[in-house]
Amino acid sequence: MSSLESLIHSAAEAAAAEIGPADIPPLRLTGADTATPRSRHWWLTPLAAAASVAAVLAGLIFVGHAPVTGHGGAWPGSAALSRAQARLTKLALDSYFPATGAQYTAGLAFVWTRQKILARDIGPCLAAAGFQRPPFSVPKRKFILHSGVNSQFPDLAQRLRTGVMTPGDGNRPGHLIPVIPKAQRRAHTAAMRRCVVQDARPIWRLDKAATPLAAIWLKKVTGIQSSPQVQAARPAFVSCLEAAGVPSRYAKRGGVGSSPLFAGFFAWMDRLEQASPGPGQVAGEQRIWTPVFVTCARPAVATMERLQLTERLAFFRQHAGQIRTIRRLVIDLLARQQT
């Protein structure tokens, strides 16, 4: 692939502008799962951190590593950064450390690029180990649309543009997580680790540096979203849902984890999904209720994002050395793709 072109075109503004109602496929359900409704796979799955999303997509989870200091000379000053490098590092930091829904969406463009690079680099090694995998060919727009996390980083502008919550296509998104038979999982994991270290070392080093710090950031985000300042918006959110027609027993439902504020809305959407006779009605319900979510959630999201943006500035200052390392490793990744 032409890496530089792909990376530049993965900019946040371009990615958002590319997504419109025509890009959204019909929502098809193959069956109800009352214990874990399919909508929860798309809407309620807690974000393990943008870095962990990237790792899971590759079938890898790097945990317990200390941040690396890196090698290769001094970090260049801002004046020395090219426009492409600056844009790529911004997308990468939005991927690992999102503070807003728009940043989370922008970061998915980096995750998509990372996956393209990773699949290309380790494909031959995996094939030699007996794990033939098709090329990573998911269109960028589809990848971004199917990877949103509305419970923790709702991108309200994207919701209004698309008219739905995160769409799905009737199955657990197979284009995101490869299905490996149970008997082969241990061998596959070993092969993945070996192939990444051997053939995708720039990505391995980036994950090793960024993933532990991203986990710390996620804990801060969870704390903010459970804080009194954000939870003070809950009564208005509940009242807004009730005024729009959401039954009180759903509107008032509380939650824990990554969606303490919006759990009632998602429970209501799960209920509608389970009761819908077909995909057409499910899609119709989403188009009715998505604007309700945007309207009712906007004040809480504004408070949430303001606090998270302020905290991210402090977090970046506190971990300035590690952030510089991550930026340099991202630039190294770009440089290697150009050679």
Beta strands, then each sheet from edge to edge (+ up, - down):
end
